[in-house]
Amino acid sequence: MLSYIGYFFTKYYEGYKELIRNIDDSERSPILKAIGKFLATFKVIIDMFFSVGILFVLVSFLIDLIL
């Protein structure tokens, strides 16, 4: 199970790096690039918070079922 979680986070992070690379390569003004990077990073932080939170709730639920 942990390998699936690691795979998910690895693929998610690779997608984030590709998005940041695409923002850097775009021909927009530096302020728009900064806003895009900020929003992308903020979304990743929120997604990871909810993903880890849901994982924690599921693990605690399973532990309660076992005990």
ChimeraX commands (.cxc) that place a marker at each C-alpha (Angstrom):
marker #1 position 0.00,0.00,0.00 radius 0.5
marker #1 position 2.82,2.39,0.81 radius 0.5
marker #1 position 4.28,1.88,-2.65 radius 0.5
marker #1 position 1.00,3.06,-4.19 radius 0.5
marker #1 position 1.01,6.15,-1.99 radius 0.5
marker #1 position 4.63,6.87,-2.87 radius 0.5
marker #1 position 3.83,6.39,-6.56 radius 0.5
marker #1 position 0.88,8.80,-6.33 radius 0.5
marker #1 position 2.89,11.52,-4.62 radius 0.5
marker #1 position 5.82,11.05,-7.01 radius 0.5
marker #1 position 3.61,11.39,-10.08 radius 0.5
marker #1 position 1.82,14.37,-8.54 radius 0.5
marker #1 position 5.14,16.09,-7.83 radius 0.5
marker #1 position 6.40,15.40,-11.37 radius 0.5
marker #1 position 3.24,17.02,-12.73 radius 0.5
marker #1 position 3.81,20.02,-10.48 radius 0.5
marker #1 position 7.41,20.39,-11.72 radius 0.5
marker #1 position 6.19,20.23,-15.33 radius 0.5
marker #1 position 3.59,22.91,-14.63 radius 0.5
marker #1 position 6.21,25.21,-13.08 radius 0.5
marker #1 position 8.50,24.59,-16.08 radius 0.5
marker #1 position 5.67,25.51,-18.45 radius 0.5
marker #1 position 4.97,28.69,-16.49 radius 0.5
marker #1 position 8.65,29.64,-16.71 radius 0.5
marker #1 position 8.73,28.97,-20.46 radius 0.5
marker #1 position 5.63,31.05,-21.17 radius 0.5
marker #1 position 5.96,34.50,-22.66 radius 0.5
marker #1 position 4.06,36.32,-19.95 radius 0.5
marker #1 position 5.15,39.13,-17.71 radius 0.5
marker #1 position 7.18,38.24,-14.60 radius 0.5
marker #1 position 4.32,39.27,-12.29 radius 0.5
marker #1 position 1.91,36.87,-14.03 radius 0.5
marker #1 position 4.51,34.10,-13.82 radius 0.5
marker #1 position 4.90,34.75,-10.09 radius 0.5
marker #1 position 1.12,34.69,-9.58 radius 0.5
marker #1 position 0.85,31.43,-11.55 radius 0.5
marker #1 position 3.64,29.80,-9.55 radius 0.5
marker #1 position 2.08,30.96,-6.28 radius 0.5
marker #1 position -1.35,29.57,-7.19 radius 0.5
marker #1 position 0.13,26.27,-8.41 radius 0.5
marker #1 position 2.16,25.88,-5.22 radius 0.5
marker #1 position -0.82,26.81,-3.06 radius 0.5
marker #1 position -2.95,24.19,-4.85 radius 0.5
marker #1 position -0.30,21.52,-4.31 radius 0.5
marker #1 position -0.09,22.35,-0.60 radius 0.5
marker #1 position -3.88,22.19,-0.20 radius 0.5
marker #1 position -4.10,18.94,-2.19 radius 0.5
marker #1 position -1.36,17.30,-0.15 radius 0.5
marker #1 position -2.98,18.47,3.10 radius 0.5
marker #1 position -6.29,16.88,2.14 radius 0.5
marker #1 position -4.64,13.73,0.76 radius 0.5
marker #1 position -2.62,13.16,3.92 radius 0.5
marker #1 position -5.64,14.05,6.06 radius 0.5
marker #1 position -7.87,11.53,4.30 radius 0.5
marker #1 position -5.13,8.91,4.54 radius 0.5
marker #1 position -4.77,9.59,8.27 radius 0.5
marker #1 position -8.54,9.27,8.82 radius 0.5
marker #1 position -8.68,6.00,6.87 radius 0.5
marker #1 position -5.72,4.52,8.74 radius 0.5
marker #1 position -7.17,5.50,12.12 radius 0.5
marker #1 position -10.55,4.03,11.07 radius 0.5
marker #1 position -8.89,0.76,10.07 radius 0.5
marker #1 position -6.94,0.64,13.33 radius 0.5
marker #1 position -10.19,1.15,15.26 radius 0.5
marker #1 position -11.79,-1.71,13.31 radius 0.5
marker #1 position -8.90,-4.03,14.08 radius 0.5
marker #1 position -8.78,-3.17,17.77 radius 0.5
marker link #1:1,2 radius 0.2
marker link #1:2,3 radius 0.2
marker link #1:3,4 radius 0.2
marker link #1:4,5 radius 0.2
marker link #1:5,6 radius 0.2
marker link #1:6,7 radius 0.2
marker link #1:7,8 radius 0.2
marker link #1:8,9 radius 0.2
marker link #1:9,10 radius 0.2
marker link #1:10,11 radius 0.2
marker link #1:11,12 radius 0.2
marker link #1:12,13 radius 0.2
marker link #1:13,14 radius 0.2
marker link #1:14,15 radius 0.2
marker link #1:15,16 radius 0.2
marker link #1:16,17 radius 0.2
marker link #1:17,18 radius 0.2
marker link #1:18,19 radius 0.2
marker link #1:19,20 radius 0.2
marker link #1:20,21 radius 0.2
marker link #1:21,22 radius 0.2
marker link #1:22,23 radius 0.2
marker link #1:23,24 radius 0.2
marker link #1:24,25 radius 0.2
marker link #1:25,26 radius 0.2
marker link #1:26,27 radius 0.2
marker link #1:27,28 radius 0.2
marker link #1:28,29 radius 0.2
marker link #1:29,30 radius 0.2
marker link #1:30,31 radius 0.2
marker link #1:31,32 radius 0.2
marker link #1:32,33 radius 0.2
marker link #1:33,34 radius 0.2
marker link #1:34,35 radius 0.2
marker link #1:35,36 radius 0.2
marker link #1:36,37 radius 0.2
marker link #1:37,38 radius 0.2
marker link #1:38,39 radius 0.2
marker link #1:39,40 radius 0.2
marker link #1:40,41 radius 0.2
marker link #1:41,42 radius 0.2
marker link #1:42,43 radius 0.2
marker link #1:43,44 radius 0.2
marker link #1:44,45 radius 0.2
marker link #1:45,46 radius 0.2
marker link #1:46,47 radius 0.2
marker link #1:47,48 radius 0.2
marker link #1:48,49 radius 0.2
marker link #1:49,50 radius 0.2
marker link #1:50,51 radius 0.2
marker link #1:51,52 radius 0.2
marker link #1:52,53 radius 0.2
marker link #1:53,54 radius 0.2
marker link #1:54,55 radius 0.2
marker link #1:55,56 radius 0.2
marker link #1:56,57 radius 0.2
marker link #1:57,58 radius 0.2
marker link #1:58,59 radius 0.2
marker link #1:59,60 radius 0.2
marker link #1:60,61 radius 0.2
marker link #1:61,62 radius 0.2
marker link #1:62,63 radius 0.2
marker link #1:63,64 radius 0.2
marker link #1:64,65 radius 0.2
marker link #1:65,66 radius 0.2
marker link #1:66,67 radius 0.2
view
